[in-house]
């Protein structure tokens, strides 16, 4: 098939290297490798759409999957939008879950276990709380459903039957909001009146920022002006939704750009004022030639890879959050005395405010609290170093330290030393079975009490440093240090 376009390859489409972006979007885009659409998510969504259509209902792929197909990116999942009401969907498909039936959303489980979201075409009523519509009414008009969505590039529909017939994504796309044009122009634009769109659901402001960062698009002027105007109202959105949206920004591979846009839009000061205060906070140039704390943090965020863990990403963002309140211009140089300790308390408060889980909070706190310890890693006693390596998910501590160095002085000597020792030490030598236990102390005539912890720590230090190799040697050491 000679389409003048480009073929689907394992990593997506290489079209952007073959033709200009605008021309690429508008070429007749055919799929030469239909095997790529044998993935379970595609098959499940196409099967659901086909079943609904045979029953007389309209059914299309909707939202991000259409955008991604037009961009030549393999969608992670496929959503279906249909004129069928939730009760019809629930009746037609035996394995369903009504996760949002009040808003017309049902999850359909396929035979292979794939879950597909099926949403009924709807018109939303007023959003009096700035979070969700007060009332929802269903419609059979796909255009009405699209016009209540947030941004144009996420507001397109795709006819899976036409796609199967032609292999042409563009020809199979229904575009009532000029989404394809905005894809070509690399623009994030609200559907309709941006003030109205963002007033309906304030989270849409964060979503607009996230998609602009993720796709490396600009935010259209009126859309951006509306975000700046309404930014103080982001507090109408639940902390959990804000947290999740920020986490996506941090872990999708474009965190620095996302936080630049958050700052420029006024949203950063609202959702993370502690991070906003990093701007203009000077650092000693001999250690931080890159600039102030904000610049350093952005350079670090720029290194976060897509798919990194949420805890590493938040640890990277907050590792120096304690610097603004501890800034001191001392006679010899700028100092941030105790900034790791102060930052740990601030990170804990931010995690509490955004309702992180206890497990994630503890890891983020640990990353902030321990990031300065690498400065002493080459002078640590062997026992101290091994205990350092026992920190949960120590690979994240290493990754944060490496990014921290590369965002400042770029000297990786301490990182290389720590990484080599960490990866070369067998786990059983880092946390071995203890040679001396509390029972051994009791058997030797020691009375349980606060001193036990000191004695056991001394024995463990000696074991980690290979000064003792048996319980007998350990007890001999204890008797010499702590005569009974």
C-alpha positions, 0 to 999 in steps of 0.5 A: 500500500503506497500511502506516502505516510509511515509504518507502525514499528515496535517503538511507535512511528518514526514519522517525525524523522521523515516529515515535518510535524504538521505535514505528518499529522495531516498525511493519510496515515495507514497501518501497515503492521496490523499485528500491532493491533492484536494487543489485548486492550485493542481487541477487547475494546474493538470487540465491545464496540462491535457488540454494541453496534450490532445491538444498534448503538453507536460506539467509538474509541474515545479520548487519549487512545485516539490522540495517541494513535494519531501521534503514532504512539501505542496506547496503553489502554482503550476507552469506549464511548457509546450511546448505550446507557449503563444499564444496557451495558451492564445487561449486555456484558456479563462481567462488568463493574459499575465504577461510575454508573452515576456518571455513565461509566462501566468497566467491562471485563473481557474473557482474557481479563482485560478491563475496558472503560465504557462511558455513555454519551452524556451532557453535564449539568452545572458543576457547583462544587468545581469538581463534578457535575450536579447532574448528568443526562445521557444523550445519543449525540456523540458531538454533545458528549465531546463538547463537555470534555476538557481539551481538544486533543483528548476530545476526538473519537475513532470509528474502529470499524472504519479503522479495520476497513481502511487501516487509516487512523485519520480517516476513521477519526471523528473530530468535532473540536479541531483536535487534529489541527491542535495536534499539528500545531502542538497546542493544548487548547480547552474545548469551548470557553476555557474559563467555563471548562476549568470552572466546571472541574478545577483539576482540568487546569493541572491536566492541561499543564501535564499534557502540555509537558508530556507532549512538549506542546504549548498551552494556547493563550486563552487557555493559559490565561484562564488557568492563571485567573482560576489557579487560586481555585485549585483548592476546590479539588481534593488533595488525592486528585491533586497528588495523583496529577502531580505524581503523573507530571513527575513520572511521565518523563517531562517533570522539569517542563511540567513544573516550569509550567506550574510556576508560570501558570500560578498553580505551583504557588497554590499546590506546593508553595514550599517548592515555589519558595525555592526560586531565587534562593542562592547557593554557594557557587563552588558547590552549585555553579548551576544557580539557585535552589529552583534551577538546581531542582529543575535540572534534577527533575529533568533527569527523572525517567518516564516510569520512575517510582513515585517515591523517587520522583517526590524525593527528587522534588523535595530533597532541598525543600528545607533550604529556603527556611535555613538559608544563611549568608555566613561570613565564609559562604552561604550555608543551609545548616540542618536543611535535611532535617528541616526538609524532612519535616516539611516533606512529611507535612506535604505528604500529610497534606496530599494524603500519601500512604504511610509507606510512601511518606516514609520513603519520601522522608527517608530520601530527603533525610539521607541525601546529605549522608553521601558526603561522608560515605568514603569515611564511614566505618564499615558497620555504618556503611552497611547500615546505610545500605540497609535503607529501604529501596537503597537504589532510590537513594543512589539514584537521587544522589547521582541526579543531585551530583549531575545537577550541580558540581557533576562530580560522581566520585562519591556516587561511584564509590557507594554504588560499587560497594553497594552492588559488590557486597553480598546481601548476607554481609550487609544484614547478616544473621546476628551472632549475639542476641538478647538471649545470649546476653541473658544466658551470660547473666546480663539483666535486660534493660536499656543497656541491651541495645548498646551492647547488641549494637556493639556486637553487631558493629564488630560483626559487620566489620568482621572483627568477630566471627562467632557467638563466642567471640562476640560474647568475649567482646561484650564481657570486655566492653561491659563487665557484669 
